[in-house]
Each structure stands twice: as C-alpha cells, then as structure tokens.
C-alpha cells in the first residue's frame, strides 16, 4: 500500500492536542479591526477545538497527525 499524502493546507491550520482533538484558529481575525469591537477581537483571539462534525474530515486530511 502506498503512503497517504498529508493535506499541506490542513497541516498548517490544525494541530493535534494531547487528548487527540484538533485545535484551530478562529475566523475573522485577519484584518479590518477598526470596525470590530474590543469584545469581539478579544473573543476571536486564541484557539478553538474543531467541531465534532468536521473532525472526520480533518483526520482524513492529516493521516499521520
């Protein structure tokens, strides 16, 4: 059997945690900050856990993570 290729875009966006879940950065935190409230910018900082409905797709893209 040949090796499965890792999706390079996914490998840059997702990291596996010690418990086996995947963490991701939050969306809408790249630019246009002057129109966003301080509260929203604070909430968008940091990381989040990938939703259960998307976890299967992420595991398929990252077979060796």
Backbone as JSON, one array per atom type, in Angstrom:
{
  "sequence": "XXXXXXXXXXXXXXXXXXXXXXXXXXXXXXXXXXXXXXXXXXXXXXXXXXXXXXXXXXXXXXXXX",
  "N": [[0.84, -1.19, 0.0], [0.54, 2.23, -0.85], [1.83, 5.25, 0.69], [-0.3, 7.62, 2.39], [-0.95, 10.88, 1.34], [-0.35, 13.89, 3.13], [-2.53, 16.6, 3.62], [-1.41, 19.65, 2.81], [-2.31, 22.28, 3.28], [-4.11, 21.86, 5.38], [-2.37, 20.88, 7.31], [-1.01, 23.15, 8.06], [-2.95, 24.59, 9.32], [-4.23, 23.15, 11.37], [-3.61, 21.61, 14.54], [-2.78, 18.79, 16.53], [-4.04, 17.94, 19.71], [-3.02, 16.81, 23.01], [-4.99, 15.12, 23.93], [-6.03, 14.1, 21.64], [-7.75, 15.57, 20.13], [-8.4, 18.18, 17.65], [-7.01, 21.4, 17.31], [-7.75, 24.74, 16.27], [-7.38, 27.95, 14.63], [-9.41, 30.86, 15.11], [-11.89, 32.22, 12.89], [-12.21, 35.32, 10.98], [-10.28, 37.01, 12.05], [-8.21, 38.39, 10.8], [-7.93, 40.87, 9.45], [-9.19, 44.3, 9.04], [-9.81, 45.51, 11.58], [-10.61, 47.9, 12.73], [-13.34, 48.32, 12.62], [-14.39, 46.41, 14.24], [-15.51, 45.41, 17.46], [-13.96, 45.8, 20.73], [-14.56, 43.7, 22.4], [-15.3, 41.65, 20.6], [-12.89, 41.25, 19.21], [-11.32, 40.33, 21.31], [-12.63, 37.93, 21.91], [-12.15, 36.52, 19.57], [-9.47, 35.99, 19.66], [-6.88, 33.61, 20.36], [-7.3, 30.0, 20.41], [-9.52, 27.41, 19.13], [-11.44, 24.38, 19.48], [-11.82, 21.89, 17.0], [-14.98, 21.25, 15.57], [-17.14, 18.45, 16.26], [-18.52, 17.47, 14.04], [-16.85, 18.09, 11.92], [-14.53, 16.79, 12.45], [-13.92, 14.26, 11.39], [-13.3, 14.78, 8.71], [-10.99, 16.34, 9.02], [-9.26, 14.51, 10.2], [-8.96, 12.76, 8.07], [-7.57, 14.34, 6.26], [-5.2, 14.71, 7.64], [-3.49, 12.22, 8.07], [-1.29, 11.24, 9.54], [-1.07, 12.7, 11.82]],
  "CA": [[0.0, 0.0, 0.0], [1.31, 3.48, -0.83], [1.56, 6.16, 1.8], [-1.34, 8.62, 2.16], [-0.37, 12.21, 1.4], [-0.91, 14.86, 4.06], [-3.03, 17.84, 3.01], [-0.48, 20.65, 3.32], [-3.08, 23.4, 3.82], [-4.65, 21.45, 6.67], [-1.28, 20.72, 8.28], [-0.64, 24.48, 8.53], [-4.08, 25.19, 10.03], [-4.69, 22.33, 12.5], [-2.63, 20.91, 15.36], [-3.41, 17.8, 17.38], [-3.8, 18.12, 21.14], [-2.61, 15.59, 23.71], [-6.15, 14.24, 24.09], [-6.41, 13.57, 20.34], [-8.62, 16.51, 19.41], [-7.67, 19.11, 16.81], [-7.27, 22.8, 17.6], [-7.73, 25.6, 15.1], [-7.53, 29.37, 14.89], [-10.76, 31.34, 14.84], [-12.04, 33.0, 11.67], [-12.49, 36.76, 11.07], [-9.27, 37.68, 12.87], [-7.08, 38.67, 9.94], [-7.8, 42.29, 9.11], [-10.38, 45.15, 9.26], [-10.06, 45.52, 13.01], [-11.13, 49.18, 13.23], [-14.81, 48.27, 12.71], [-14.78, 45.35, 15.18], [-15.48, 45.86, 18.85], [-12.89, 45.22, 21.55], [-15.05, 42.42, 22.9], [-15.23, 40.67, 19.52], [-11.47, 40.97, 18.97], [-10.86, 39.53, 22.44], [-13.22, 36.6, 21.76], [-11.57, 35.86, 18.42], [-8.08, 35.64, 19.91], [-6.7, 32.27, 20.89], [-7.66, 28.86, 19.57], [-10.76, 26.68, 19.42], [-11.41, 22.96, 19.15], [-12.58, 21.57, 15.79], [-16.28, 20.67, 15.88], [-17.25, 17.0, 16.07], [-19.0, 17.19, 12.69], [-15.74, 18.29, 10.98], [-13.35, 16.08, 12.91], [-13.64, 13.15, 10.47], [-12.65, 15.34, 7.53], [-9.66, 16.78, 9.39], [-8.47, 13.28, 10.39], [-8.67, 12.22, 6.74], [-6.55, 15.21, 5.66], [-3.98, 14.59, 8.42], [-3.46, 10.81, 8.49], [-0.18, 10.92, 10.43], [-1.01, 13.66, 12.94]],
  "C": [[0.88, 1.26, 0.0], [0.94, 4.33, 0.38], [0.46, 7.13, 1.4], [-0.69, 9.99, 2.3], [-1.12, 13.08, 2.41], [-1.36, 16.08, 3.29], [-2.24, 18.99, 3.62], [-1.19, 21.88, 3.89], [-3.63, 23.09, 5.19], [-3.55, 21.33, 7.72], [-0.81, 22.06, 8.83], [-1.73, 25.08, 9.42], [-4.5, 24.44, 11.3], [-3.52, 21.68, 13.21], [-3.39, 19.95, 16.27], [-3.05, 18.05, 18.84], [-3.41, 16.79, 21.76], [-3.76, 14.61, 23.86], [-6.65, 13.68, 22.75], [-7.34, 14.45, 19.54], [-7.75, 17.43, 18.55], [-8.03, 20.54, 17.21], [-7.06, 23.61, 16.34], [-7.75, 27.05, 15.55], [-8.94, 29.79, 14.51], [-10.77, 32.21, 13.6], [-12.29, 34.47, 11.99], [-11.5, 37.5, 11.95], [-8.02, 37.96, 12.05], [-6.85, 40.13, 9.65], [-9.12, 43.0, 9.37], [-10.78, 45.2, 10.74], [-10.7, 46.81, 13.51], [-12.65, 49.16, 13.37], [-15.3, 47.19, 13.68], [-14.61, 45.85, 16.61], [-14.32, 45.19, 19.61], [-13.28, 43.84, 22.05], [-14.92, 41.33, 21.85], [-13.78, 40.28, 19.25], [-10.89, 40.1, 20.07], [-11.37, 38.09, 22.32], [-12.6, 35.82, 20.62], [-10.11, 35.47, 18.63], [-8.02, 34.23, 20.49], [-7.17, 31.21, 19.92], [-8.99, 28.25, 20.01], [-10.57, 25.23, 19.02], [-12.29, 22.74, 17.91], [-13.87, 20.87, 16.2], [-16.31, 19.18, 15.54], [-17.67, 16.64, 14.65], [-17.9, 17.33, 11.64], [-14.51, 17.47, 11.31], [-12.95, 14.94, 11.96], [-12.89, 13.64, 9.24], [-11.22, 15.76, 7.83], [-8.75, 15.57, 9.59], [-8.07, 12.66, 9.05], [-7.56, 13.03, 6.06], [-5.19, 15.08, 6.35], [-3.82, 13.15, 8.94], [-2.37, 10.47, 9.51], [-0.05, 11.88, 11.61], [-1.36, 12.99, 14.25]]
}
